[in-house]
Amino acid sequence: MTTIKHVTRREFLNKSAAAATGFVGVCMCGRFCGTAEAAAVSGKFQYEAYCGDYCGSCPNMVASEKATKKSEIKCYGCKPNRPNGQKGSCKIKLCALKEKVSSCSKCKEYPCEKLRKYHTSSKSKQDNTKPGYTWLAAYNLERIKEGGVEQWLAQQKERWACPKCKTRFSWTDQKCPKCGGEILTADQEADQLSQKKLPGM
């Protein structure tokens, strides 16, 4: 027999308030309602891309999460639809949707030529003969395979925060955007990881 749990008026109001603060949308005034944190909780912003990119370190994502108007939002991450509701034209994303996989690392064709081409597409800003930030995505897919996506996301959140002031930075930054402190740049990490052999690279 199912039991009914009675909820007090105070508990009901507290839960209602919590739900309201997690809502993200566009209200009648046309402004983007809710904080970036509320958006993340509601699932609006997603940090894992099919290709292995950590969207949380993408400059477009960093700017979008600071937005106060919907018109200022450039993206919610690679997996969700764009702000205009369209899927976008990324061939890797469209392929992953077709194959019904949550990550390219789970595809039977992994690593495919399309993925390898992307992972080697960028060059270091410091030295264009070295791998750039897309190289990191190849290693991220291996990390996700080994430890799971939740563990990887927690690691990435810490990795892309300034060790001194904990300010978040992007893969285009060469120093902390807030305190100017030294950080491990995308180029530096890619250069370090390029010494390791990956499948199909």
C-alpha positions in Angstrom: 0.0 0.0 0.0 1.4 3.4 -1.0 1.8 5.9 1.9 1.3 9.6 1.4 3.9 11.9 2.9 2.3 15.1 4.2 4.2 18.2 3.4 4.0 21.3 5.6 3.3 24.7 4.1 6.8 25.8 4.9 8.4 22.8 3.1 6.2 23.4 0.1 7.2 27.1 -0.1 10.9 26.2 0.3 10.7 23.6 -2.5 8.8 26.0 -4.8 11.4 28.7 -4.2 14.2 26.3 -5.0 12.6 25.3 -8.2 12.0 28.9 -9.2 15.6 29.8 -8.8 16.6 27.0 -11.0 14.5 28.1 -13.9 16.2 29.7 -16.8 14.4 31.3 -19.7 13.3 34.5 -21.3 10.6 36.4 -19.5 8.2 39.1 -20.8 10.9 41.8 -20.6 13.1 39.8 -23.0 15.9 39.4 -20.5 17.8 36.2 -19.8 16.5 35.1 -16.4 18.5 33.2 -13.9 22.2 32.9 -13.2 24.8 30.7 -15.0 24.8 28.4 -12.0 21.0 28.0 -12.3 21.4 27.3 -16.0 24.0 24.6 -15.3 21.7 22.9 -12.7 18.7 23.0 -15.1 20.8 21.3 -17.8 20.9 24.3 -20.1 24.6 24.5 -20.3 26.5 21.3 -20.9 30.3 20.9 -20.8 30.9 17.6 -22.5 31.2 17.6 -26.3 31.0 14.4 -28.4 34.5 14.9 -29.7 36.1 15.2 -26.3 36.2 19.0 -26.1 35.6 20.4 -22.6 33.0 23.1 -23.5 33.6 24.8 -20.1 36.9 26.1 -21.3 35.5 27.4 -24.6 35.7 31.2 -24.8 32.2 31.2 -26.3 30.8 29.2 -23.4 32.6 31.4 -20.8 31.1 34.5 -22.4 27.6 33.0 -22.7 27.5 32.0 -19.1 28.1 35.7 -18.2 25.2 36.8 -20.4 22.4 38.9 -18.9 20.4 38.9 -22.2 19.4 35.9 -24.4 20.8 37.8 -27.4 24.2 37.7 -25.8 24.3 33.9 -25.5 26.4 32.3 -28.2 26.0 28.7 -27.2 24.9 26.2 -24.4 27.7 23.8 -25.3 28.2 21.4 -28.2 25.6 18.9 -27.3 22.5 21.1 -26.8 20.8 22.9 -29.7 22.0 26.4 -30.4 20.1 29.4 -28.9 18.1 29.6 -32.2 17.0 26.0 -31.6 19.0 24.5 -34.5 21.4 21.5 -34.2 24.2 23.3 -36.0 26.4 22.0 -38.7 29.2 20.2 -36.8 29.7 16.9 -38.7 31.0 15.2 -35.6 27.8 16.1 -33.6 25.5 15.1 -36.4 27.3 11.8 -36.8 27.1 11.1 -33.0 23.4 11.9 -33.1 22.9 9.5 -36.0 24.9 6.7 -34.3 23.0 7.5 -31.0 26.2 7.6 -28.9 26.8 10.0 -26.0 30.5 10.2 -26.8 32.6 9.5 -29.9 34.6 7.1 -27.6 31.5 4.9 -27.5 31.1 4.6 -31.3 32.0 1.4 -33.0 34.0 3.4 -35.6 36.2 5.2 -32.9 38.6 6.7 -33.7 37.3 7.6 -37.2 39.0 9.7 -39.8 36.6 12.6 -39.2 37.5 12.6 -35.5 41.3 12.4 -36.2 41.0 15.3 -38.6 39.4 17.5 -36.0 41.8 16.5 -33.2 44.8 17.6 -35.4 43.1 20.7 -36.9 44.4 23.4 -34.5 47.9 24.6 -34.0 49.5 26.2 -31.0 49.4 30.0 -30.8 53.0 29.9 -29.4 54.3 27.6 -32.2 52.1 26.7 -35.1 54.1 23.5 -35.7 52.8 22.1 -32.4 49.3 20.7 -31.6 46.8 23.2 -30.3 43.7 22.9 -28.0 41.8 20.3 -30.2 44.6 17.9 -29.5 43.4 17.8 -25.8 40.0 16.5 -27.0 41.6 13.2 -28.1 43.1 12.7 -24.7 39.9 13.7 -23.0 38.0 10.9 -24.8 40.5 8.4 -23.4 40.1 9.9 -19.9 36.3 9.5 -20.2 36.7 5.9 -21.3 38.9 5.1 -18.3 37.2 7.0 -15.5 33.8 8.0 -16.7 32.3 11.4 -17.6 31.5 12.6 -14.1 35.0 12.1 -12.9 36.4 13.8 -16.0 34.1 16.8 -15.7 35.2 17.3 -12.0 38.8 17.1 -13.1 38.3 19.6 -16.0 36.5 22.1 -13.7 39.6 22.2 -11.5 42.0 22.1 -14.4 40.5 25.2 -16.0 40.5 27.3 -12.8 43.5 29.6 -11.9 45.6 27.8 -9.2 46.0 31.2 -7.4 42.6 32.9 -7.4 40.4 30.0 -8.8 39.0 32.2 -11.6 37.9 30.2 -14.6 39.9 30.7 -17.8 39.5 29.5 -21.4 41.8 27.7 -23.9 42.7 31.0 -25.5 44.0 32.5 -22.3 47.8 32.8 -21.7 47.4 34.1 -18.2 44.7 34.3 -15.6 42.1 36.8 -16.9 41.6 38.1 -13.3 44.8 38.1 -11.4 47.3 37.7 -14.3 48.8 34.6 -12.6 50.5 31.8 -14.4 48.3 29.0 -15.7 48.7 25.8 -17.7 47.6 27.0 -21.1 45.9 24.7 -23.7 49.0 24.9 -25.9 51.3 23.9 -23.0 49.2 20.9 -22.1 48.8 19.8 -25.7 52.6 20.0 -26.2 53.1 17.8 -23.1 50.4 15.3 -24.1 51.7 15.1 -27.7 54.6 13.0 -26.4 52.1 10.2 -25.6 50.8 7.8 -28.3 47.0 7.6 -28.8 45.0 5.2 -31.0 44.8 6.5 -34.5 46.9 9.6 -33.9 
